[in-house]
Amino acid sequence: MTDLNEKVAIVTGASKGVGAAIARRFVESGARVIAAARSRDKLEALHREYPDQILAVPCDITDPDQVQDLINHTVREFDRMDILVNNAGIGRFAPVQDLSVEDWEQMIQVNLKGTFLACKFAIPHLIKSKGHILNISSVAGSVTFPGGGGYCASKFGMMALSDVLTQELKKQEVQVNTLSPGSIQTDFSANPKDYALTAEQVAETAWMMVTAPKGVIYSNITMRPQVPPEYQ
Ligand SMILES: NC(=O)c1ccc[n+]([C@@H]2O[C@H](COP(=O)([O-])OP(=O)(O)OC[C@H]3O[C@@H](n4cnc5c(N)ncnc54)[C@H](OP(=O)(O)O)[C@@H]3O)[C@@H](O)[C@H]2O)c1
């Protein structure tokens, strides 16, 4: 498939799980992908799978200098940038009174500040290419639950940021999409249910969103696993 031929995409949190699946799916569709995360070894393994199409760029998404370097590196290497996938994310779950200050801060830093930083530095390049921002949110970005105080706050914040960006970038024809999955079978959860979504199913939807037909914007998509009746 060549729908993303010539396109250059940054995928954050690409060392494993959903991010690695999105990187592979985009490459299969013809894109060149800059895979960013902190785990250099895992990123390099992904690069070895697709040496000509995946570039591994270690980056802590919470550090403004590293994020600026990630964007600069991309544009220096490929002379353009078309898609930013803000996928890096962490979840720590506990009632508010028991949630540590460190866990709260880490979730806000990675899930919300990381998304802000990547958008901030990428937007001038995405305006040039009339590109896409795809934010990987969560069902927890619109539905709360006990124990989700920090995680839901970070993902609700991501949804608000996405809405603002949609309005700010409309005239420049930069599309802003949010994909909100339910449970996925990744390392994110200690015991993911066997009926949970696969990272590949989420990646397929991400690909569909950034390859929307001309004139169509898939603004927000929520996808959930179909829960078998015996679990309901
Ligand atoms: N799994 C689920 O049930 C589920 C459901 C809904 C939404 N989501 C969302 O989907 C996204 C992907 O999650 P996943 O399930 O694929 O989780 P995962 O397997 O735990 O992967 C998380 C990714 O985020 C990266 N990351 C964490 N901290 C980072 C930092 N400071 N800087 C850069 N990268 C960082 C990790 O890489 P390094 O550790 O190498 O840095 C890793 O690549 C997240 O935004 C999550 O909130 C997940």
PDBQT file of the ligand as one rigid body, heavy atoms in Angstrom, charges set to zero:
ROOT
HETATM    1  N1  LIG A 301      -3.207   0.051  26.963  1.00  0.00    +0.000 N 
HETATM    2  C1  LIG A 301      -4.403   0.536  27.203  1.00  0.00    +0.000 C 
HETATM    3  O1  LIG A 301      -5.297  -0.141  27.776  1.00  0.00    +0.000 OA
HETATM    4  C2  LIG A 301      -4.744   1.926  26.735  1.00  0.00    +0.000 A 
HETATM    5  C3  LIG A 301      -6.097   2.288  26.636  1.00  0.00    +0.000 A 
HETATM    6  C4  LIG A 301      -6.416   3.555  26.177  1.00  0.00    +0.000 A 
HETATM    7  C5  LIG A 301      -5.424   4.451  25.817  1.00  0.00    +0.000 A 
HETATM    8  N2  LIG A 301      -4.115   4.073  25.932  1.00  0.00    +0.000 N 
HETATM    9  C6  LIG A 301      -3.100   5.058  25.559  1.00  0.00    +0.000 C 
HETATM   10  O2  LIG A 301      -2.377   4.532  24.460  1.00  0.00    +0.000 OA
HETATM   11  C7  LIG A 301      -1.057   5.088  24.454  1.00  0.00    +0.000 C 
HETATM   12  C8  LIG A 301      -0.045   3.973  24.260  1.00  0.00    +0.000 C 
HETATM   13  O3  LIG A 301      -0.127   3.095  25.364  1.00  0.00    +0.000 OA
HETATM   14  P1  LIG A 301       0.337   1.561  25.289  1.00  0.00    +0.000 P 
HETATM   15  O4  LIG A 301      -0.837   0.760  25.689  1.00  0.00    +0.000 OA
HETATM   16  O5  LIG A 301       1.028   1.275  24.021  1.00  0.00    +0.000 OA
HETATM   17  O6  LIG A 301       1.356   1.567  26.518  1.00  0.00    +0.000 OA
HETATM   18  P2  LIG A 301       2.853   0.971  26.663  1.00  0.00    +0.000 P 
HETATM   19  O7  LIG A 301       2.959  -0.333  25.961  1.00  0.00    +0.000 OA
HETATM   20  O8  LIG A 301       3.124   1.041  28.124  1.00  0.00    +0.000 OA
HETATM   21  O9  LIG A 301       3.757   2.040  25.873  1.00  0.00    +0.000 OA
HETATM   22  C9  LIG A 301       3.906   3.358  26.346  1.00  0.00    +0.000 C 
HETATM   23  C10 LIG A 301       4.912   4.089  25.481  1.00  0.00    +0.000 C 
HETATM   24  O10 LIG A 301       5.088   5.409  26.006  1.00  0.00    +0.000 OA
HETATM   25  C11 LIG A 301       6.481   5.679  26.072  1.00  0.00    +0.000 C 
HETATM   26  N3  LIG A 301       6.821   6.659  27.109  1.00  0.00    +0.000 N 
HETATM   27  C12 LIG A 301       6.525   6.637  28.434  1.00  0.00    +0.000 A 
HETATM   28  N4  LIG A 301       7.088   7.682  29.066  1.00  0.00    +0.000 NA
HETATM   29  C13 LIG A 301       7.755   8.396  28.119  1.00  0.00    +0.000 A 
HETATM   30  C14 LIG A 301       8.551   9.576  28.140  1.00  0.00    +0.000 A 
HETATM   31  N5  LIG A 301       8.783  10.254  29.271  1.00  0.00    +0.000 N 
HETATM   32  N6  LIG A 301       9.086  10.010  26.972  1.00  0.00    +0.000 NA
HETATM   33  C15 LIG A 301       8.882   9.340  25.821  1.00  0.00    +0.000 A 
HETATM   34  N7  LIG A 301       8.136   8.207  25.726  1.00  0.00    +0.000 NA
HETATM   35  C16 LIG A 301       7.581   7.748  26.870  1.00  0.00    +0.000 A 
HETATM   36  C17 LIG A 301       7.113   4.327  26.366  1.00  0.00    +0.000 C 
HETATM   37  O11 LIG A 301       8.470   4.308  25.926  1.00  0.00    +0.000 OA
HETATM   38  P3  LIG A 301       9.769   4.372  26.865  1.00  0.00    +0.000 P 
HETATM   39  O12 LIG A 301       9.419   3.724  28.169  1.00  0.00    +0.000 OA
HETATM   40  O13 LIG A 301      10.773   3.639  26.049  1.00  0.00    +0.000 OA
HETATM   41  O14 LIG A 301      10.074   5.829  26.990  1.00  0.00    +0.000 OA
HETATM   42  C18 LIG A 301       6.279   3.412  25.466  1.00  0.00    +0.000 C 
HETATM   43  O15 LIG A 301       6.788   3.391  24.166  1.00  0.00    +0.000 OA
HETATM   44  C19 LIG A 301      -0.916   5.873  25.761  1.00  0.00    +0.000 C 
HETATM   45  O16 LIG A 301      -1.084   7.239  25.513  1.00  0.00    +0.000 OA
HETATM   46  C20 LIG A 301      -2.068   5.347  26.615  1.00  0.00    +0.000 C 
HETATM   47  O17 LIG A 301      -2.503   6.315  27.544  1.00  0.00    +0.000 OA
HETATM   48  C21 LIG A 301      -3.741   2.845  26.369  1.00  0.00    +0.000 A 
ENDROOT
TORSDOF 0
